[in-house]
């Protein structure tokens, strides 16, 4: 069995299918994992969601911010943005089946020495803390009442610094912002979610989440997406950035988990 991990799809199904053909992917024996953002902005959001769903046990994903946005829109707490490409999903006859499946996906996956997450893990969280808090959110998203309460407050940048005494639903917002939206943070883990700065020129007092030298998960291999501006370039040991901006005209990146070999396909 070979496990492949693919970067942000965002509704770009065709390059994914080409990559899978290149590696002779066999869902009967191989696994395809995703760093999230299966949908939105690309031209094939519905087809991508259906394709991943139909892979069954051969597919695993974490949730990205665009996936959560789809769920919030479907819950009626947010109207689609003009640049969203979600209407085909919202109007699909199998909408409820697909959305229920999507909501059951985790925010963090662990496999051997690997951690799979959409955006990143803040420097103050250990592996165990991150997994525990991700599981807390998984329980929220799979509960009808709690998920409705969460989506009502999901959008927002505050609070921006973790402490254990935080209470729901703002606690849930911050956990989700760390795992699905984070790019820059302080040494203590204070989030900076408004900056459009490049990774090389972070806002004052902040740095890319992965660059903090005392980050508690630095000895684990972290596979992540979300930050297309990184262009998939090497950024340090044990870090595997997979978002190479396919939806913006860059290649789609897929990695063979065991070997670390990258495969690329232009959209």
C-alpha positions in Angstrom: 0.0 0.0 0.0 1.2 3.5 -0.9 -0.2 6.6 0.9 -0.3 9.8 -1.1 -1.0 13.2 0.3 -2.3 16.0 -1.9 -2.3 19.8 -1.4 -5.3 22.2 -1.5 -7.6 21.0 -4.3 -10.2 23.9 -4.1 -12.3 22.3 -6.8 -9.5 21.4 -9.1 -10.3 17.8 -9.9 -8.8 17.3 -13.3 -5.1 17.8 -12.2 -5.7 15.5 -9.2 -7.0 12.8 -11.6 -3.9 13.2 -13.8 -1.6 12.8 -10.8 -3.4 9.7 -9.7 -3.1 8.3 -13.2 0.7 9.1 -13.1 1.2 7.1 -9.9 -1.2 4.3 -11.0 -3.3 5.0 -7.9 -5.4 1.9 -6.9 -8.1 2.7 -4.4 -8.2 -1.0 -3.6 -4.8 -0.9 -2.0 -3.6 2.7 -1.9 -4.6 5.7 0.2 -5.1 9.3 -0.8 -5.0 11.9 2.0 -5.7 15.6 1.7 -4.6 18.7 3.7 -8.1 20.1 3.3 -9.8 22.8 1.2 -11.4 20.3 -1.1 -13.7 22.9 -2.5 -14.2 26.6 -3.5 -12.7 29.0 -5.9 -12.0 26.3 -8.5 -14.3 25.1 -11.3 -15.2 21.6 -10.1 -16.1 21.9 -6.4 -19.1 19.5 -6.6 -17.2 16.9 -8.7 -14.2 17.1 -6.4 -16.3 16.5 -3.3 -18.1 13.6 -5.0 -14.8 12.1 -6.2 -13.3 12.1 -2.7 -16.5 10.8 -1.1 -16.7 8.0 -3.5 -13.2 6.8 -2.7 -14.6 5.6 0.6 -12.0 4.1 3.0 -9.2 4.9 0.5 -9.6 8.6 1.2 -8.9 10.7 4.4 -8.8 14.5 4.8 -8.6 17.2 7.4 -10.9 20.2 7.2 -9.7 23.5 5.7 -11.2 26.9 6.1 -13.0 26.7 2.8 -14.6 23.4 3.8 -15.8 24.9 7.0 -17.1 28.0 5.0 -19.1 25.6 2.9 -20.7 24.0 6.0 -21.5 27.4 7.5 -23.1 28.6 4.3 -25.1 25.4 4.1 -26.3 26.0 7.7 -27.6 29.4 6.6 -25.4 31.5 8.8 -23.4 33.1 5.9 -24.2 34.0 2.3 -21.8 32.8 -0.4 -19.1 35.2 -1.3 -19.2 36.4 -5.0 -16.0 34.5 -5.7 -17.3 31.3 -4.1 -17.9 28.3 -6.4 -20.2 26.4 -4.0 -23.6 26.7 -5.6 -23.4 23.4 -7.5 -22.9 21.7 -4.1 -25.7 23.6 -2.4 -28.1 22.7 -5.2 -27.0 19.1 -5.7 -29.5 16.3 -5.1 -26.9 14.5 -2.9 -26.1 17.7 -1.0 -27.0 16.4 2.4 -25.1 13.2 2.0 -22.0 15.0 1.0 -22.2 17.7 3.6 -22.8 15.2 6.4 -19.7 13.3 5.3 -17.6 16.4 5.1 -18.6 17.5 8.6 -17.4 14.2 10.0 -13.8 14.8 8.9 -11.2 15.8 11.6 -9.1 19.0 11.9 -5.9 17.0 12.6 -4.6 13.6 11.7 -1.7 11.7 13.2 0.1 8.8 11.6 3.4 7.5 13.0 5.7 10.5 13.1 3.5 12.6 10.9 0.9 15.2 11.7 -1.5 16.3 8.9 -3.2 19.7 9.3 -4.6 22.4 7.0 -2.8 25.5 8.3 -0.5 24.7 11.1 -0.1 24.0 14.8 0.7 26.9 17.2 4.1 26.9 18.9 2.6 26.5 22.5 0.7 23.3 21.7 2.3 19.9 22.1 1.3 17.0 19.8 -1.0 15.7 22.5 -2.7 19.0 23.1 -3.2 19.7 19.5 -4.8 16.2 18.9 -7.0 16.7 22.0 -8.3 20.1 20.9 -8.8 18.9 17.4 -10.9 16.0 18.7 -12.9 18.5 20.8 -13.8 20.3 17.6 -14.6 17.0 15.8 -17.1 16.3 18.5 -18.6 19.8 18.1 -18.9 19.5 14.3 -20.6 16.1 14.5 -23.2 17.3 17.0 -26.2 19.1 15.4 -26.8 21.6 18.2 -23.1 22.4 19.0 -22.2 22.7 15.3 -25.0 25.2 14.8 -23.8 27.3 17.7 -20.2 27.1 16.4 -21.0 28.3 12.9 -22.9 31.3 14.3 -19.6 32.6 15.7 -17.0 30.9 13.5 -16.1 34.1 11.5 -13.8 36.4 13.5 -10.2 37.0 14.6 -10.8 37.2 18.4 -9.7 35.8 20.8 -6.2 35.6 19.3 -4.3 33.9 22.1 -4.9 30.5 23.7 -5.5 29.9 27.3 -7.2 26.8 28.8 -9.9 28.7 30.5 -11.4 29.9 27.3 -15.1 28.9 27.1 -17.2 27.8 24.1 -18.1 29.0 21.5 -15.2 31.5 21.3 -12.9 28.7 22.4 -14.0 26.7 19.4 -13.4 29.7 17.1 -9.8 30.0 18.3 -9.0 26.3 18.0 -10.3 26.4 14.4 -8.5 29.6 13.5 -5.2 28.0 14.6 -5.7 24.8 12.7 -7.3 26.1 9.5 -6.4 29.8 9.1 -3.0 30.5 10.8 0.0 31.8 9.0 1.7 34.3 11.4 1.8 34.2 15.2 4.0 35.3 18.0 6.3 33.2 20.1 3.5 32.8 22.7 1.0 31.8 19.9 -0.8 35.1 19.5 -2.4 35.0 16.1 -2.1 37.7 13.3 -4.8 36.9 10.8 -5.0 40.2 8.9 -1.5 40.5 7.4 -0.9 40.0 3.7 2.8 40.1 4.2 5.2 37.6 2.6 6.6 34.8 4.8 10.0 36.5 4.5 8.7 39.9 5.8 6.3 39.1 8.7 4.5 41.8 10.6 6.5 43.2 13.6 6.4 40.9 16.6 5.2 37.9 14.5 6.7 35.1 12.5 5.5 32.2 10.4 4.0 29.7 12.8 6.6 27.1 11.8 9.6 29.4 12.3 9.5 29.6 16.1 12.5 27.8 17.5 10.8 26.5 20.6 7.7 25.2 18.8 6.7 22.1 20.7 5.9 20.0 17.6 9.2 20.7 15.9 10.4 17.1 16.2 7.3 15.8 14.3 6.8 15.8 10.6 4.1 18.3 9.8 2.3 18.2 6.4 0.1 21.2 5.7 -1.5 23.4 3.1 -3.3 26.7 3.2 -0.3 29.0 2.4 0.1 29.2 -1.4 2.7 32.1 -1.0 5.2 29.5 0.3 5.1 28.0 -3.2 6.0 24.6 -1.7 9.6 25.7 -1.2 11.8 24.1 1.5 11.2 25.9 4.8 12.9 23.7 7.3 13.3 20.2 8.7 10.1 18.1 9.2 8.0 20.6 7.3 6.1 19.6 4.1 4.1 22.5 2.6 1.7 21.1 -0.1 -0.2 24.2 -1.2 1.4 25.2 -4.4 -1.5 27.4 -5.6 -3.2 25.1 -8.1 -6.4 27.2 -8.0 -4.3 30.3 -8.8 -2.5 28.7 -11.8 0.3 26.9 -10.0 0.8 23.2 -10.0 -1.0 20.7 -7.9 1.4 18.9 -5.5 1.1 15.4 -4.2 3.6 13.6 -1.9 4.2 9.9 -1.4 4.2 9.7 2.3 6.8 7.0 2.9 9.4 8.3 0.4 8.7 12.1 0.6 8.8 12.2 -3.2 6.8 15.1 -4.7 4.6 14.8 -7.9 3.3 17.9 -9.7 0.7 18.6 -12.3 -0.3 21.9 -13.9 -4.0 22.7 -13.9 
